[in-house]
Every structure is written in C-alpha cells, then in structure tokens.
C-alpha cells in the first residue's frame, strides 16, 4: 500500500483511489500540503476539501469536453472526478454537512461517466421491505442466453460506485459472468438516502437480491453467487449459509469474529488500524445506534462461529497476510469452519507478491483477477 501520507486511514483511501484508476499527479497537486499531517481526525475536513476540490475541477473540465462533443474524454474525466468524490466523502464525520453534497456529486459524476462513456452499467432498485436497495447491474446475458451472476455487497464504509470502478465487473464480463453491485443496508445510498441500517442477518437483503435477479430473463437463476469485501467477509458467508439459492461464495477479506475485535477496541487493547478516522461514530451511524455499547450489543451477533459449517457450496476466501485491520488468522478460521463446502479455497496474498494489505488494497488487481477466475470457473460448471 502506498504510504504517501503519515496516517493509515488516509493512505488506505488514497490507495483505494489508485486501485480504481485515479491519477497520481492530480492527487499530488491536491494533497501535497497535507503530507506531514499526523492526526487524521483533526485534519479530516482539510483532507475532504482537497479531494472534493480536485473532483470539482475534473467535473468542470469534463463538462467542457462534453459540450464540445468529446464524450469519451468527458467520460474519462467524470470517472476520475467520481473517484475523487468517493475518496473525499469517506473521511469526515458523517454529519459533516459538505459531505452530504459531495455524496450527491459522487452519484452525479458517476452517472455522467456511464452516460458519456457508454459503459455497461444499469442502475436498478432491489425491492426490500417497504424500501429498496440501490444497485448497479452489469449484465452480459440475454433472453436467449442467460448468464451466471454474482451479487456483490459492500463492507463497513464502501459504496457501489467504487465496486464498479475497481475493475471487477469488467473482469467478470470478460469471463461471461454478470454482477449486481449492491448498496446493502448500512452503506451508500441504502444508508444515506433510504435510512437502512446494517444488521447481522445478511441473508435477508441478500435473499431480496436473489428475488430480484430471478425476475430477470438475462440471469441464469441456477448460477447466482454471493460475494462481499471487508465487513462483507462476514456478510457473504452468513448470507450463503442461510440462503440456499446461492451457488457459491467469495469472502474478499475475511471477517470471522467482529465481536471480539470490537470489544477489544472499546477496551483499548486491540492494536489495529481504523479504516476511517471517526471509526466508532461511523459504527453508530451504520448500525443506527446512539451509543457504542448499543453498537457492541448488535455486533456481538456478527460472528461466523457455528455459521460457516452450514455452507454447502464452493467458497473462496482471500486475505492479505499483513492486513492491519483484521488478522489473517480470521481467514484461516473461516476456512477451517467450512467443513461441508465441496470446494473451499483460501488465498493469502503475501508481501513478496503484493496485495498483502486489507482486501489487497494497494495492489487490488491481484485479488480481483484471482476472484474473477475462480468465480467464472465455479459458476460455469455448476
């Protein structure tokens, strides 16, 4: 992972941006004055302003290209603008008012990228109770030839637009697999626009996604898989264990025992990095609770002990050996528990090869290519 700054959460966000295709020169122009900052929380708004300002500049340049009829150039700039807004928006506290506007800019620049670039990306709504889960569908199937499809949830602090921009949908498309990128409860539009909070019963929103996909003639209903990253290393196995319609599972970064880690964070006895500066307040927002203890009571149910044994389909688990948020031991624990899976695989990325950090951020293409190969191999033979 590229350590441009002196603080982990900022470097994590920057490396995610680079993995999605941001331009390092544009990043450096925006952020070089912040390189010596050592308090990511105290200067979170400065970080936000740097990235959001860069996003606005790119969006303005894109509009000039669009007006001139240079749609491909416009689409490329809108794409990079969206990455800038994604990176800006994740760092300040959730009640930071400019963050709300930046999220709207994130959505708008992404839609403009899709429009100008002619990208294969359909915005859809997955019915969920009396609300819906906002999602992006990248389909390679047709009525005559329905394709296998993977449902992809986010983690604790992601957005579906990033899942698209990180390149996995394109890799799967090349391999004949469609993908549904979902803002599950607690993230993205599901949280910010629909007020839906995260919960341990991942099979409920995941099942709603299967219900939706079963209405589409371009999807092979017998070959639907489930995957998620980071906190999704809990959600994907949990959903697969309790939703029998899934044909396979991918945990992009394991997350077997969040309760123990969270309780240790509360006690100050865990040596682990925070994904965002306002980590505890972020959990309260995601879970819809007004205290850390109330969060902990819900998080106590986010454990895969006694759950992964129920998985009876192929499962692929990835992890970085030097993950500074979640120990690689949790990946081994998830793998060891999948005793009833007919094909369980654990892929640990090493420091020597790259991809050794959280969810392989910093060299994400190693993981996305490996996962795409595995998904295609499994779903095309189910």
C-alpha positions, 0 to 999 in steps of 0.5 A: 500500500502506498504510504504517501501520507503519515496516517493509515486511514488516509493512505488506505483511501488514497490507495483505494483511489489508485486501485480504481484508476485515479491519477497520481499527479492530480492527487499530488497537486491536491494533497501535497500540503497535507503530507506531514499531517499526523492526526487524521481526525483533526485534519479530516475536513482539510483532507475532504476539501482537497479531494472534493476540490480536485473532483470539482475541477475534473467535473468542470473540465469534463463538462467542457469536453462534453459540450464540445462533443468529446464524450469519451474524454468527458467520460474519462474525466467524470470517472476520475472526478467520481473517484475523487468524490468517493475518496473525499466523502469517506473521511469526515464525520458523517454529519459533516454537512459538505459531505452530504453534497459531495455524496450527491456529486459522487452519484452525479459524476458517476452517472455522467461517466456511464452516460458519456462513456457508454459503459455497461452499467444499469442502475436498478432498485432491489425491492426490500421491505417497504424500501429498496436497495440501490444497485448497479447491474452489469449484465452480459446475458440475454433472453436467449442466453442467460448468464451466471451472476454474482451479487456483490455487497459492500463492507463497513464504509464502501459504496457501489460506485467504487465496486464498479470502478475497481475493475471487477465487473469488467473482469467478470464480463470478460469471463461471461459472468454478470454482477449486481453491485449492491448498496446493502443496508448500512452503506451508500445510498441504502444508508444515506438516502433510504435510512437502512441500517446494517444488521447481522442477518445478511441473508435477508437483503441478500435473499431480496437480491436473489428475488430480484435477479430471478425476475430477470430473463438475462440471469441464469437463476441456477448460477447466482453467487454471493460475494462481499469485501471487508465487513462483507467477509462476514456478510457473504458467508452468513448470507450463503449459509442461510440462503440456499439459492446461492451457488457459491461464495467469495469472502474478499477479506475475511471477517470471522469474529467482529465481536471480539475485535470490537470489544477489544477496541472499546477496551483499548487493547486491540492494536489495529488500524481504523479504516476511517478516522471517526471509526466508532461514530461511523459504527453508530451511524451504520448500525443506527445506534446512539451509543457504542455499547448499543453498537457492541450489543448488535455486533456481538451477533456478527460472528461466523462461529457455528455459521460457516459449517452450514455452507454447502457450496464452493467458497473462496476466501482471500486475505492479505497476510499483513492486513492491519485491520483484521488478522489473517488468522480470521481467514484461516478460521473461516476456512477451517469452519467450512467443513461441508463446502465441496470446494473451499479455497483460501488465498493469502496474498503475501508481501513478496507478491503484493496485495498483502494489505486489507482486501489487497488494497494497494495492489487490488488487481491481484485479488480481483483477477484471482476472484474473477477466475475462480468465480467464472470457473465455479459458476460455469460448471455448476 
